[in-house]
Amino acid sequence: MKIKLVLLILFMIIITVIFAGCDKKQQVSDPNNDINNDINNDINIKNIEETGGNENMSENYDEKTEPLTKKNRNISANDKSYFFGISPTDSHKISEKEWENYKLIGIKSLRIHLQKSHSWEDYEKVLQRALEEDIEVVMLVSYESYKSKSKNDDLGWGPILHFTNPLDLVDVLAEAIPYFKDKGVTAWEIWNEQNGMWNLRPNEYAELITEVYEKCKYTDKWDENAIIVFGGLDAVNVWFPNGINGGSQEWLTEFYKTEAYKSFKEKYGHSPFDVMAIHPYNTIDVNANLEMTMNNLKSAISGVVLKTMAKNGDEDMPVWITELGDQNENDEKNAKILELYMKTAYEIPQVTRFHWFKYLYVGSNYSIVKQNGTPRKSLQAYADVVKELSE
């Protein structure tokens, strides 16, 4: 009798544990399920909910998931399957609606900005979500990433800020690159438009990028697999012949002549960067009838970087457009220009990344959504081009 009673008690305990486990499993949800169920895989923007107001734009991704790493996810700088990119509204937080639209239109690469105004931990949810969505992360570091110092200057074409302590950024990168090494950052863009308003002289930039590359890949080995991207050159077309910004081309030519560059090249046999980057603004335009009136994108990229690179042994290096946008208030013109930029850039063999600026720029028409978060026609245009070029 006692044996039967003991067996009965054991049986009841086992049953209780099984049901408790089943109940707990039902309460745990996959954070991706709700997203996937709401997305139309046929890329139809009509299915985007037209109510993305300011509250949605500040919403962050708060689901709890196990941390991911970028192991077994070595993305090649030449891999054109990660061509379609964008700059997010905010680098350190991205709303659920924004993530949904990224998936809907086919975003594969994000260019985010490491800013000293945010803690590094602030970026981790963005990086984790990007890993889950198989989206590459290009981390831009610049004058906003450290305690930079600058002075007002004028190079003859307008006022600029000349930064005077760029090598101080190296100390920040000595910690940042190892910190983000296994958190999803595959590429580091070193500075932004250093030949333009956020100015460094060619010799100053050469000293910066050679030291970063050497320590990252060879001496200190911060991350030997990191892709080091040349700071995106300001190559805006201000009525230059064939859209070729002569000042940008001259600055790059002078960079290749610097002692720091030549010393690095002699020591290691290659340039101190893996990717060239350019910002060829204002190289395509259309009229009121959406007829193309200018398309100098190919000649601008060729004249500013490709020919200059070829003269210095970098003819096989990939080129990334890390920033390009259009601020037309007219939705139809804005969408048509985006379409032409994407298709033209995709035709250039060496161009393997295209980052549109940007998802939402608060207070500006450099956006593919309106200020309340609802889609502009350029959002649909982006989706259509991705679908066409991916077929």
Buried (B, 14 or more C-beta within 10 A) or exposed (E): EEEEEEEEEEEEEEEEEEEEEEEEEEEEEEBBEEBEEBBEEEBEBEEBEEEBEEEBBEBBBEBEEEEBEBEEEEBEBBBBEBBBBBBBBBBBBBBBBBBBBBBBBBBBBBBBBBBEEBEBEBBBBBBBBBBBBEBBBBBBBBBBBBEBEBEEEEBEEEEBBBBEEBEBBBEBBBEBBBBBBBBBBBBBBBBBBBBBBBBBBBBBBBBBBBBBBBBBBEEEEBBEEBBBBBBBBBBBBEEBEEBBBEBBBBBBBBBBEBEBBEEBBEEBEEBBBBBBBBBBBBBBBBEEEBEEEBBBBBBBBBBBBBBBBEEBEBEEBBBBBBBBBBBBEBBBBBBBBBBBBBEBBBEBEBBBBBBBBBBBBEEEBBBBBBBEBBBBBBBBBBBBBBEEBEE
